[in-house]
Amino acid sequence: MSLPCLLLAGPVLLAGALSAGPAAAATLPEAIAAPGEVPVLTLHAEGAQIYQCKADAAGKPAWTFREPIATLIADGKTVGRHYAGPSWALDEGSAVTGKVAGSAPGATAQDIPWLKLAVAAHHGSGALADVVTVQRIDTSGGKLDGACDQPGIYRSVPYSATYVFLRKG
């Protein structure tokens, strides 16, 4: 689902031209819903989930999630980045860091979960300044399963997702 974004001149301000009616909210799993919040911006992400082979609690090698690396896209143009934190930074200067507050399964066993992330920190004064929640939805890929046999090695698994940035209504 691609929603248009509007880039305004001057100090570049990125604002979402969104419509999120009751039908959109009804399709979200309860675990990641954000009642009383409204979308500020919706962006597509293309990137990779990075995993490292490490010893688990039992001392056996297992894949451990390390970090995401993704490009944030609006109307076919790169408008920011998503990276460890988890953090999202827009080219116009605003950024947020979140903390997982809810999770729901992806559509298939190969898809990373849909998430609700509570914003824990803000940077800059742009489009993300009033964001309180980030939802990761419509995930495709990104999940790494299976055994790892060489501690210390890394694997990246391509993924895509939609990130919805919300503020209090």
Secondary structure, 3 states (H helix, E strand, C coil): CCCCEEEECCCCEEEECCCCCHHHHHCCCHHHCCCCEEEEEEEEEEEEEEEEEEECCCCCEEEEEEEEEEEEEECCEEEEEEECCCEEEECCCCEEEEEEEEEECCCCCCECCEEEEEEEEEECCCCCCCCCEEEEEEEEEECCCCCCCCCCCEEEEEEEEEEEEEEEC
